[in-house]
Amino acid sequence: MKRLNITIDPQTYENARIAAFLTKSNISSIIRSALNEWFNNHHILSKKQLILEKSDINSIKKILEDNEFIEYDKVKEELKL
């Protein structure tokens, strides 16, 4: 697990503390659960494949500059699709 420091207002902290006590849990567990629920509801992680690293961008630029394209049929054949 990774450690995370967050800042919340006093009332939210008090609510979390009470909820943790009533559920015989802890605040970290409640936050983990809330984050997981948020990710499940927002489906934002499906977009993470769109994030490119700098090395990816440079590789793409080089391919475009050098016209290093491969025909679709050739790719299909190589991958046996």
N, C-alpha and C positions, 0 to 999 in steps of 0.2 A: 504494500500500500504506500501511497505517497502522502506526505504531510502537507496540509493546506492551512494557511492563516486567512481568516475572513474577518470583516468588521460588520457588525450588525447593531441596530439600535437597541437600547435597553429593554424595550417592551418585547421585541422579538426574541431576545435572549431569554427573558423571563418565561415567555410562552414555551420556548424550546426546553428550558430546564424543567418546567412543570410537566410537559408532555413526556420527557424522558423518564421522570420519576413515575408518572402514572402508568407508563407502558413497560416499566422495568427495563429500560433501554438506556441509551446514552445519546447525547446531542449529535455526536459524529455519525451514529447510525441513522438518526433521523435525517440529517443533511444528505448522507449517501442515498438514502431512499428517495428523498425529494429530488435530487439531481437525476437519478435514474428515471423517475417518473417524468420529469421535464424532458429528458432526451427521448423517451418513448413517445411522448405526446407531440413533440416538435419535429421529429424525423430529420433533424439537421445534419446528422452524421452521414446520411446518404450522400451529402455534397462534399464530403472530405476528399473524395477522389479528384476533385477539381483543383485541389491545392497543389501547386507545382513548386519544387525547390529550384533554387537558382541554377543548379547544374542541369535540371530538366529543361529550363528555359533556354539555356545556352545550347543544349543538344538539339532542341527543336529549331532554333535559329540556324544552326549549322546545316541541318537537314534541308530546311527551306532554301538556304543560300546555295547549297550544292546540288539541289534537286535530286536528292537521294531517295526517290520514291520507288516503291516496289508495286508492281501491278497486283490487284486484288486476287486474281486467279492464281498467281504465283504464291502468294501468301497462303491461300487456301490449300494449295497443293503441298506446301512445306509443312503446314500444320495438320494436314490430313482431315480437313473439315468437310 
